[in-house]
């Protein structure tokens, strides 16, 4: 079965067409600037070159139409018609407490997604728009929602509750939800496979480090704690997000700057993290590493603060699980930035692990970085969220047949 994986943003749409039997990517691409001037689609068929085409995309429905057109194009396409797409898997950021696993999308599921828009106002509306656009262009094709929050629904109350009046959780669902769940699930499972072990027998800490970043404690195959919280703003220092801070800072800065609390939160999301710490220099860790090597003190501070925050969470989650067997780095920074991995290693040696400097030179490959005799295995495991979505979509569709 061919499965089309869709990941909708507010003005973008990523896609992959995956053969579920071979798990090969038949084609992939990106629609950018949807609803804006200069919109374009970049498409790449398996074994072919990337080709970008300028095309008007007033909305996501138009973007989906272009995607289908590219996939079925006699020259650039890889399938003859829509009939060759067996299902569509949609990445959905927020499923709240309603979804513990992927679900076949029907009216009830759509209503639940609408209810969760207030918890993810930047993401869920775009996800819903993408689902509706797909349903319009591909009627009759099963649609499956795969939720970033679902993997974390196994967290116990001691981990997901905030120390606020309990009624706020009961009435308003204020709690830790966690994100990047699709990635944390895939990487923890793959790490166990690489080691030839069952994930249910391991305590794994997954460090998903991209522009957005989170750390998750996976014990016996289940998420028991994670660094992102009610929103993706909590936790680690990130590319442009502040991560943890004293909540009183929000109202303090609002008064000092003469802006609303909402505007301060926007600053915490878009102008903070390593970008803010580096004095606005960059949120690209490659740029920061080069600048730090050239003596840029602000870049050095940003990198060290980032590594320190990751190291602290690793230590905390080792305590939460009463030990750790595996530490896995993944996502753009985790997979490719040897400098950042080496800096993090400074803080986790007490756990009984190390990072071999020669092995650490790799980029984007599965590799065990630690020595054979180390008590804790440290490794790089490239994430593949699209493949995970395709697998979960297939399981849901087969289960519904």
C-alpha positions in Angstrom: 0.0 0.0 0.0 1.2 3.5 -0.9 0.7 5.9 2.0 0.8 9.7 1.6 2.2 11.4 4.7 1.1 15.0 5.1 2.6 17.6 7.6 0.8 20.9 7.4 2.0 24.2 8.8 0.2 27.5 8.7 1.8 28.4 5.3 3.6 25.2 4.3 3.0 21.6 3.6 5.5 18.8 3.6 4.7 15.4 2.0 6.1 12.0 1.4 4.7 9.1 -0.6 5.9 5.9 1.1 5.5 2.3 -0.1 4.5 0.5 3.1 5.8 -2.8 2.0 9.3 -1.8 1.2 9.2 1.4 3.3 10.9 3.3 0.5 10.1 6.9 -0.1 8.7 7.1 -3.7 8.5 10.9 -3.7 8.7 13.8 -1.4 8.3 17.5 -1.4 7.4 20.9 0.2 4.8 23.5 -0.6 5.9 26.9 0.7 4.3 30.3 1.2 0.7 29.0 0.9 -1.7 31.9 0.8 1.2 34.3 0.1 2.9 35.8 -2.9 5.7 33.8 -4.4 4.3 30.3 -3.4 6.2 27.4 -4.8 6.3 23.6 -4.7 9.6 21.6 -4.5 9.2 18.0 -5.6 11.6 15.1 -5.8 10.8 11.6 -7.2 12.9 8.7 -6.0 16.2 8.7 -7.8 15.4 12.1 -9.4 16.5 15.7 -9.0 14.7 18.2 -6.9 12.6 20.5 -9.0 11.0 23.8 -7.7 8.0 25.2 -9.5 6.4 28.6 -8.8 2.7 28.1 -8.6 -0.2 30.0 -7.0 -1.5 28.4 -3.8 -4.2 30.6 -2.3 -5.0 27.9 0.3 -4.1 24.4 1.4 -6.7 22.8 -0.9 -4.8 24.3 -3.8 -1.5 23.0 -2.4 -2.9 19.5 -2.0 -4.1 19.7 -5.6 -0.6 20.5 -6.7 0.9 17.7 -4.7 -1.5 15.2 -6.3 -0.7 16.7 -9.7 3.1 16.2 -9.1 2.6 12.6 -7.8 0.6 11.6 -10.9 2.5 13.7 -13.4 3.5 11.6 -16.5 7.1 12.9 -16.2 7.7 13.8 -12.6 5.2 11.5 -10.9 5.5 8.0 -9.4 1.9 6.8 -9.6 -0.7 6.7 -12.3 -3.7 8.0 -10.3 -5.1 8.7 -6.8 -6.4 5.1 -6.8 -2.8 4.0 -6.0 -2.8 5.9 -2.7 -4.2 3.6 0.0 -4.3 6.0 2.9 -3.2 9.4 4.0 -1.4 9.9 7.3 -1.6 13.4 8.9 0.7 14.6 11.5 -1.4 16.4 14.2 0.5 18.3 16.8 -2.1 18.3 19.7 -4.5 15.5 20.6 -4.7 16.4 24.2 -5.9 13.6 26.4 -8.3 12.4 23.8 -5.8 10.3 21.8 -3.4 7.8 23.1 -2.6 6.5 19.7 -3.2 7.2 16.0 -6.8 7.3 14.9 -8.9 6.9 11.8 -10.3 10.4 11.1 -14.1 10.7 11.2 -16.5 13.5 12.3 -15.9 12.7 16.0 -12.1 13.0 15.6 -12.4 16.2 13.7 -14.6 17.7 16.5 -12.0 16.7 19.0 -9.3 18.4 17.0 -11.4 21.5 16.8 -11.7 21.5 20.6 -7.9 21.3 21.0 -7.3 24.4 18.8 -7.0 26.6 21.9 -4.2 24.4 23.2 -2.3 24.6 19.9 -3.5 27.7 18.1 -0.5 27.8 15.8 -0.6 24.2 14.8 -3.9 22.4 15.0 -5.9 24.8 12.7 -3.3 24.2 10.0 -3.5 20.4 10.6 -7.3 20.5 10.3 -7.1 22.6 7.1 -4.8 20.0 5.6 -7.1 17.1 6.6 -10.1 18.8 5.0 -8.2 19.7 1.9 -7.1 16.1 1.5 -10.6 14.8 2.1 -11.9 17.2 -0.6 -9.2 16.2 -3.2 -9.1 12.5 -2.4 -12.7 11.5 -1.3 -13.0 7.9 -0.1 -9.3 7.6 0.8 -8.9 6.7 4.5 -7.4 9.5 6.6 -5.4 8.8 9.8 -4.4 11.3 12.4 -1.0 10.7 14.1 -0.6 12.8 17.2 2.6 14.3 18.6 1.2 14.2 22.1 -0.1 10.6 22.0 3.2 8.9 23.0 3.4 11.0 26.2 -0.1 10.0 27.4 1.6 7.2 29.4 3.1 9.8 31.8 1.9 9.4 35.4 0.2 12.3 37.2 3.3 13.0 39.3 5.1 13.9 36.0 2.3 15.7 34.0 0.6 17.7 36.7 1.8 21.3 37.6 1.7 22.4 41.2 -1.3 24.6 40.6 -4.8 24.3 42.1 -6.0 20.9 40.9 -9.2 22.4 39.6 -7.2 24.1 36.8 -6.4 20.6 35.5 -9.9 19.4 35.9 -11.6 22.4 34.4 -9.0 23.7 31.9 -6.8 20.7 31.3 -3.7 22.6 32.3 -1.0 19.9 32.4 2.2 18.8 30.7 1.4 17.3 27.3 4.8 16.9 25.7 5.6 17.1 22.0 7.9 15.5 19.4 6.2 12.2 20.5 6.4 10.7 17.0 10.2 11.2 17.0 10.7 10.0 20.6 8.7 6.9 19.9 10.5 6.0 16.7 14.0 6.7 18.0 13.6 4.8 21.3 12.3 1.8 19.4 15.1 2.0 16.8 17.8 2.4 19.5 16.6 -0.9 21.1 16.6 -2.6 17.7 20.2 -1.5 17.0 21.3 -3.0 20.4 19.3 -6.2 19.7 17.1 -5.7 22.7 13.5 -5.2 23.5 12.6 -1.6 24.3 10.4 -2.9 27.2 13.6 -4.0 29.0 15.4 -0.6 28.7 15.6 2.8 30.2 16.2 5.2 27.3 16.7 9.0 27.3 16.0 10.5 23.8 17.4 13.9 23.1 15.5 15.4 20.1 17.6 18.4 19.3 16.5 20.6 16.4 15.5 24.2 16.4 12.8 23.0 18.7 14.2 20.5 21.3 13.0 18.1 23.9 14.2 15.3 26.1 12.1 12.3 27.0 12.5 9.5 29.5 11.3 6.2 28.0 11.1 3.4 30.6 10.1 -0.1 29.5 8.8 1.3 26.2 6.7 4.1 27.6 7.2 7.9 28.0 7.3 8.6 31.7 8.5 12.2 31.5 9.3 14.8 28.9 10.7 18.3 28.9 8.1 20.2 26.8 5.0 21.0 28.8 1.6 22.6 28.3 3.1 24.2 25.2 6.4 23.5 23.3 7.9 26.6 25.0 8.8 24.8 28.2 12.0 22.8 28.8 15.3 23.0 27.1 16.9 26.2 25.7 16.1 26.0 22.0 16.9 27.8 18.8 14.6 30.8 19.4 12.6 29.6 22.5 13.6 30.4 26.0 12.7 27.1 27.6 12.3 27.1 31.4 12.0 30.4 33.1 10.5 31.9 36.3 6.9 32.7 35.3 7.0 36.0 37.2 9.5 37.2 34.5 6.6 37.5 32.0 4.6 40.1 34.0 7.9 41.8 35.1 9.0 42.3 31.5 5.5 43.3 30.4 5.7 46.2 32.9 9.2 47.1 32.0 8.7 47.0 28.2 5.2 48.4 28.2 3.8 45.5 26.3 1.2 42.8 27.0 2.0 39.4 28.6 1.1 37.9 25.2 3.8 39.9 23.5 6.4 38.8 26.1 5.4 35.1 25.4 6.0 35.9 21.7 9.5 37.1 22.6 10.1 34.0 24.5 9.1 31.9 21.5 10.7 33.8 18.7 13.6 36.0 20.0 15.0 33.9 22.8 16.9 30.6 23.1 20.4 30.6 21.7 19.4 33.4 19.3 18.7 35.6 22.3 21.7 34.5 24.3 24.0 35.1 21.4 22.8 38.7 21.2 20.7 38.0 18.2 23.7 36.6 16.3 22.1 33.3 15.1 19.8 30.4 16.0 21.9 28.1 13.7 24.2 26.0 15.8 26.7 25.7 12.9 27.0 29.5 12.9 27.4 29.6 16.6 30.1 26.9 16.7 32.1 28.8 14.1 31.7 32.1 15.9 32.6 30.5 19.2 35.8 29.1 17.7 36.6 32.6 16.4 36.3 34.0 19.9 32.7 35.3 20.0 31.9 35.2 23.7 28.1 35.5 23.3 28.1 32.5 20.9 30.3 30.5 23.3 27.9 31.3 26.2 24.9 30.3 24.1 26.4 26.9 23.1 27.5 26.1 26.7 24.2 27.1 28.2 22.4 24.9 25.7 24.6 21.9 26.4 24.2 22.5 30.1 20.4 22.5 29.8 20.4 19.2 27.9 22.9 17.7 30.4 20.7 18.7 33.3 17.6 17.0 31.8 19.6 13.8 31.1 20.6 13.7 34.8 17.1 14.4 36.0 15.6 11.7 33.8 18.2 9.2 34.9 17.0 9.9 38.4 13.3 9.7 37.3 13.9 6.2 35.9 16.3 5.2 38.7 19.0 4.7 36.1 19.6 4.8 32.4 20.8 2.2 29.8 20.8 4.3 26.6 21.1 7.9 25.7 20.1 8.7 22.1 20.7 11.9 20.2 18.5 12.7 17.2 17.1 15.5 15.0 19.0 18.2 13.1 21.4 19.2 15.8 21.5 15.9 17.6 22.3 14.0 14.4 24.8 16.4 12.8 26.5 18.6 15.3 29.5 17.0 16.8 30.4 20.2 18.7 27.1 20.2 20.6 27.3 16.4 21.4 30.8 16.8 22.7 29.8 19.7 25.0 26.9 17.7 26.4 29.3 14.8 27.1 31.0 17.0 29.7 27.9 16.8 31.9 26.9 13.1 31.7 30.1 11.2 32.3 29.1 10.5 35.9 26.4 8.2 34.5 29.1 5.9 33.2 29.2 6.9 29.5 31.6 8.6 27.2 31.8 9.9 23.6 34.6 8.7 21.4 36.0 11.8 19.6 36.6 9.9 16.3 33.2 8.3 16.2 31.7 11.7 17.1 32.8 13.1 13.8 29.9 11.4 11.9 26.9 13.2 10.6 23.4 11.8 10.2 24.3 8.2 10.7 23.3 5.5 13.2 26.4 5.0 15.4 27.3 4.0 19.0 29.5 6.8 20.3 30.4 5.3 23.6 33.1 2.7 24.4 32.1 -1.0 24.6 32.8 -1.2 28.3 30.7 1.9 29.2 27.8 1.2 31.5 25.5 3.5 29.5 25.3 3.3 25.7 25.4 6.7 24.0 24.4 6.8 20.4 23.1 8.8 17.4 19.8 7.6 15.9 18.5 9.6 13.0 14.8 10.2 13.4 12.3 9.4 10.7 8.9 10.8 11.7 7.4 10.3 8.2 8.1 6.6 8.3 6.7 6.4 11.8 3.5 8.1 10.6 3.3 5.8 7.6 3.7 2.7 9.9 1.0 4.0 12.3 -1.3 4.9 9.5 -1.0 1.4 8.0 -1.7 -0.2 11.4 -4.9 1.8 11.8 -6.1 1.2 8.3 -5.5 -2.6 8.6 -7.1 -2.7 12.0 -10.2 -1.0 10.6 -10.6 -3.4 7.6 
